[in-house]
Amino acid sequence: QVQLVESGGGLVQPGGSLRLSCLASGRTFTINAMGWYRQAPGKERELVATQTREGSTVYVDSVKGRFTISRDYAKNAVYLQMNSLKPEDTAVYFCNAKRVVAGLPDYWGPGTQVTVSS
């Protein structure tokens, strides 16, 4: 099993920045891509950004140019630098890890709240 723990959420004013961190522990050799999803109240969970072991990245259109995903393989960590935050970025952000073996369930963190409000 793999355990994911997020940190770095909080309350920030529009235009501000936050950096989310996620540390993986356990059978981390089973992980391929790591990334972030978010879920706002009344909405479905959506992909924010993800990065494979090979370094390929994917961002949802709404965060392109504002958010940056990065990984530290030595620390089994993934980060999300969020700049120019908007109220519509308010959501619970979940760390996600996809397995090397396709078809097996993803790993998920418990989530961290990000609130963008003045």
URRAVEN-V83929 format. One record per residue. RES is the residue in one letter. D_CENTER is the distance of its C-alpha to the mean C-alpha in Angstrom with 1 decimal. Layout:
BEGIN
RES & D_CENTER
RES & D_CENTER
END
This chain:
BEGIN
Q & 19.1
V & 15.7
Q & 14.3
L & 10.8
V & 10.8
E & 8.4
S & 10.3
G & 10.9
G & 10.9
G & 14.3
L & 16.8
V & 17.3
Q & 19.9
P & 19.5
G & 19.3
G & 17.7
S & 14.7
L & 12.0
R & 10.0
L & 7.2
S & 7.8
C & 7.5
L & 10.9
A & 12.3
S & 15.9
G & 18.6
R & 19.2
T & 16.6
F & 19.0
T & 18.1
I & 14.6
N & 14.4
A & 11.1
M & 7.7
G & 4.5
W & 2.2
Y & 5.4
R & 7.6
Q & 11.2
A & 14.0
P & 17.3
G & 19.5
K & 17.0
E & 15.4
R & 11.8
E & 10.5
L & 8.4
V & 6.7
A & 6.5
T & 7.3
Q & 9.9
T & 12.9
R & 15.1
E & 17.4
G & 15.2
S & 14.9
T & 12.1
V & 11.6
Y & 10.6
V & 11.7
D & 15.0
S & 14.5
V & 12.1
K & 14.0
G & 15.8
R & 13.8
F & 10.3
T & 10.0
I & 7.8
S & 9.8
R & 10.7
D & 13.5
Y & 15.3
A & 17.9
K & 15.7
N & 13.5
A & 10.5
V & 7.4
Y & 6.9
L & 5.9
Q & 9.5
M & 10.3
N & 14.0
S & 16.6
L & 14.8
K & 16.7
P & 17.6
E & 16.1
D & 12.6
T & 13.5
A & 11.5
V & 10.0
Y & 6.2
F & 5.6
C & 4.5
N & 6.6
A & 9.4
K & 12.2
R & 15.6
V & 18.2
V & 20.7
A & 20.0
G & 20.6
L & 19.5
P & 17.0
D & 13.3
Y & 12.1
W & 10.0
G & 9.4
P & 11.5
G & 9.1
T & 9.6
Q & 11.6
V & 11.5
T & 15.0
V & 16.4
S & 20.2
S & 23.4
END
